[in-house]
Amino acid sequence: MLLKVPQWHSSLLTDYERLAIFKLAIEKYAKGIVYDLGTGSGILAMIAAKKAEKVYALELDSFTYEYAKENIERNGFKNILLYEADAEFFDYKEKADLIIAELLDTALITEPQVRVLNTINKKKVLKEDGKIIPEKAISTVQLVNSSLSYIHYDEEDKEKELSNEIIYEEVNFYKVNPLKVSYKFKLSGEYGENLGLKLRTYTILSEEFVSGPLRMLNPPLVIPLNVDGSDVKVKLSYKRGGDLDSIKVKVF
Ligand SMILES: C[S@@+](CC[C@H](N)C(=O)[O-])C[C@H]1O[C@@H](n2cnc3c(N)ncnc32)[C@H](O)[C@@H]1O
């Protein structure tokens, strides 16, 4: 495929593991009517369009939308209907066999995945046997040595691990999920200075296709606690579809 994209979409497209796992899942499940929510370059819509009857591709950002338009035309896809639209408020006229939503970020904090899929569930956009890719996101927490004193992504996953990694949430995208969440953890492990919480999100695209954190798919997020020690009790809250400023931690 020939693709012209803005800079950060180029990073998305060169994370080949991310692209490969979405391609495998989409090729397995695309049929009939498909919606690609947050189409970006249009790449996932074009993969789906080879198997589906019709693909609705929605993109919020007008600049990115123009690139998607050019890519879809240039590659000759006649069965993709592209809209410059907010997927949260779109008028979904047809029921879907498949919904693709790559509006992901670690712990679902900075992207509107939950807000958009809540709309899909409330409006019952999916056919009874329809599928959503991804279907679930599982997040974990671990105590680490934070190398920085502010919230940051640890793309290389290199900050020193001090405790076991524990699962603290499982978000099922076939359900309406809350936007504001709050969790209490008791974590213990090796002694460390500048303790931090490392959040990792695992993406369950479908039962066969699962991805761990990747450079451009839910990279590990580190939240510094600004304390030293070997065990902590913490309350963590954030808003899904908010931004990193919505993250609040309280150490007891
Ligand atoms: C993580 S990128 C994924 C792009 C593409 N689907 C891919 O996998 O390469 C998310 C895209 O969704 C768009 N987006 C974000 N919020 C949206 C919304 N509420 N409705 C439609 N598009 C949205 C962004 O502008 C961005 O292009």
The ligand as an SDF file (V2000), in Angstrom:
LIG
                    3D

 27 29  0  0  0  0  0  0  0  0999 V2000
   -3.8500    5.7830   17.8770 C   0  0  0  0  0  0  0  0  0  0  0  0
   -4.3680    6.5400   16.3830 S   0  0  0  0  0  0  0  0  0  0  0  0
   -4.7300    5.0950   15.4020 C   0  0  0  0  0  0  0  0  0  0  0  0
   -4.7530    5.3600   13.9340 C   0  0  0  0  0  0  0  0  0  0  0  0
   -4.9770    4.1340   13.0600 C   0  0  0  0  0  0  0  0  0  0  0  0
   -6.2590    3.5020   13.3410 N   0  0  0  0  0  0  0  0  0  0  0  0
   -3.8600    3.1280   13.2360 C   0  0  0  0  0  0  0  0  0  0  0  0
   -4.0900    2.1300   13.9330 O   0  0  0  0  0  0  0  0  0  0  0  0
   -2.7680    3.3630   12.7270 O   0  0  0  0  0  0  0  0  0  0  0  0
   -5.9460    7.1890   16.8230 C   0  0  0  0  0  0  0  0  0  0  0  0
   -6.6110    8.0900   15.7920 C   0  0  0  0  0  0  0  0  0  0  0  0
   -7.9300    8.3730   16.2700 O   0  0  0  0  0  0  0  0  0  0  0  0
   -8.2430    9.7380   16.0530 C   0  0  0  0  0  0  0  0  0  0  0  0
   -9.2760   10.0950   17.0450 N   0  0  0  0  0  0  0  0  0  0  0  0
   -9.0770   10.4160   18.3530 C   0  0  0  0  0  0  0  0  0  0  0  0
  -10.2600   10.6280   18.9660 N   0  0  0  0  0  0  0  0  0  0  0  0
  -11.2170   10.4070   18.0390 C   0  0  0  0  0  0  0  0  0  0  0  0
  -12.6280   10.4610   18.0690 C   0  0  0  0  0  0  0  0  0  0  0  0
  -13.2940   10.8050   19.1920 N   0  0  0  0  0  0  0  0  0  0  0  0
  -13.3190   10.1940   16.9330 N   0  0  0  0  0  0  0  0  0  0  0  0
  -12.6600    9.8840   15.7830 C   0  0  0  0  0  0  0  0  0  0  0  0
  -11.3100    9.8170   15.6980 N   0  0  0  0  0  0  0  0  0  0  0  0
  -10.6010   10.0670   16.8080 C   0  0  0  0  0  0  0  0  0  0  0  0
   -6.9170   10.4570   16.1990 C   0  0  0  0  0  0  0  0  0  0  0  0
   -6.9400   11.7080   15.5340 O   0  0  0  0  0  0  0  0  0  0  0  0
   -5.9560    9.4380   15.5710 C   0  0  0  0  0  0  0  0  0  0  0  0
   -5.8230    9.6680   14.1920 O   0  0  0  0  0  0  0  0  0  0  0  0
  1  2  1  0
  2  3  1  0
  2 10  1  0
  3  4  1  0
  4  5  1  0
  5  6  1  0
  5  7  1  0
  7  8  2  0
  7  9  1  0
 10 11  1  0
 11 12  1  0
 11 26  1  0
 12 13  1  0
 13 14  1  0
 13 24  1  0
 14 15  1  0
 14 23  1  0
 15 16  2  0
 16 17  1  0
 17 18  1  0
 17 23  2  0
 18 19  1  0
 18 20  2  0
 20 21  1  0
 21 22  2  0
 22 23  1  0
 24 25  1  0
 24 26  1  0
 26 27  1  0
M  CHG  2   2   1   9  -1
M  END
$$$$
